[in-house]
Amino acid sequence: MVAHNIINIISTILISGVSMGKITIKDVAEHAGVSTATVSHVINKTRFVTDETKEKVLISVDELGYRPNLMARSFKQGRRNLIGFVVPDLNNIFYSDIIEEVERTILPYDYRLVTSHTKETKKRESDFIDSLTSGIVDGIIITSTMSSYEELEKHIPKDFPTVFIDRLLDNCPHDTILVDTFKSVRVGVQSLIEYGHRKIGFITGIPHISTSIERLNAYIKTLETNNIPIDKKLICYGDSMSQSAMPHVKSLLQLGCTALVIGNGIMTVDVIYFLQENNIPIGEKNGVDIVGFNDYGGINHLLHYIYSIDQPTKAVGKAAGEQIIERINNPKIPTRQIIFESTLCKKHQFKAKLSVKNLEWKSIL
């Protein structure tokens, strides 16, 4: 079913690029006063053409409304000019921003993006990869839910252009683009401790993925450095998707936590929503302090009142787009690992407006 749906989508994309009128490459050549070969070289970027001649051809293409037959071109060149992107959660703006930047990066190379949403499910991920790499796309970008590369090895054809992003798989032989969040989480937890917090809860994502492991290790290491005992009851696991963090907030506050560390952006927003709905002040005196991930910019003003970790999504998307294009065009180049740094933004300080509601929020738990 997955393969059938993807093939239908690809067929629609390809057919939409086929000229349905009577304008041909010969018509463009006659209009521009050049040969059909020259028109082909301009459109396909297969040979140098002077700027003056290129401009004449492009003007003719525009005036005549000519649209190249993408399906014919793909068979001739042996390429589909499509790149697959397998992501865990399209509702997560972190991935939406990366997708947008990848599309912007590959478009000048005449590539389009086909996106598949796995919902953090291993079976959906392997099925999508099987389908996309079966001749549908020329290369693939993956954010994997798998525990190790061994789980994916049989699904990715040998030498197929592949780039992994965001999550590191052990023994992965492909290009990888990551963001280091270990340092930012450590600085954030240290800030909570310096502010006076000692009972700090942690809500992380799927336990086996590298980002969850990295961020939990940063939390544990910082507590140990400050001689604060590790209480496993204060460490909770969600599924890295929306709605999975909220059930843990109430239990952590009931255990006496005065601060929370949240493992990704979409869960951070959910925690903020829970606190708002229950009239629990955020970042104020008598309230709850938060270290979380800000993938939403200024969409939620309360993100300004937490210790927020920003990740360079545009840089990740641009690097992923450039790397997959390079891997398609030069498959023998050495494997690369690119690591970007995250940034911790300390919360905006403001005077707490104390009220009976603010002082008595614990009574609702």
RADA-V432502 format. One record per backbone hydrogen bond with DSSP energy under -1.0 kcal/mol. CO is the residue of the C=O (numbers start at 1). NH is the residue of the N-H. If there is no record, write none. Layout:
co={CO,CO}
nh={NH,NH}
//
This chain:
co={1,2,3,4,5,6,7,8,9,10,11,12,14,15,24,25,26,27,28,29,29,35,36,37,38,39,40,41,50,51,52,53,54,55,56,57,58,59,60,61,61,68,69,70,71,72,73,74,74,81,82,83,84,85,86,87,88,89,92,92,93,94,95,96,97,98,99,100,101,102,103,106,106,107,112,114,116,118,121,122,123,124,125,126,127,128,129,131,132,139,140,141,142,148,149,149,152,157,161,163,164,165,169,170,175,176,177,178,180,181,182,183,184,185,186,187,188,189,190,191,192,193,199,199,201,202,203,204,206,209,210,211,212,213,214,215,216,217,218,219,220,221,222,223,224,231,232,234,236,241,245,248,249,250,251,252,253,258,259,260,261,264,265,266,267,268,269,270,271,272,273,274,275,276,281,284,288,289,290,291,292,296,300,301,302,303,304,306,307,308,309,310,311,312,313,314,315,316,317,318,319,320,321,322,323,324,325,326,330,336,338,340,343,345,352,355,356,360,361,362}
nh={5,6,7,8,9,10,11,12,13,14,15,16,17,18,28,29,30,31,32,33,34,39,40,41,42,43,44,45,54,55,56,57,58,59,60,61,62,63,64,65,66,70,73,74,75,76,77,78,79,112,138,114,141,116,143,118,119,92,95,96,97,98,99,100,101,102,103,104,105,106,107,109,111,110,83,85,87,121,125,126,127,128,129,130,131,132,133,134,137,84,163,86,165,151,152,153,155,160,140,142,177,167,172,149,164,338,166,340,342,185,186,187,188,189,190,191,192,193,194,195,197,196,258,259,261,236,263,238,209,213,214,215,216,217,218,219,220,221,222,223,224,225,226,228,227,234,235,202,204,244,248,252,253,254,255,257,256,289,201,291,203,268,269,270,271,272,273,274,275,276,277,278,280,279,288,287,283,260,307,262,309,299,303,304,305,306,348,308,292,345,294,343,313,316,317,318,319,320,321,322,323,324,325,326,327,328,329,330,333,176,178,180,310,308,354,359,360,363,364,365}
//
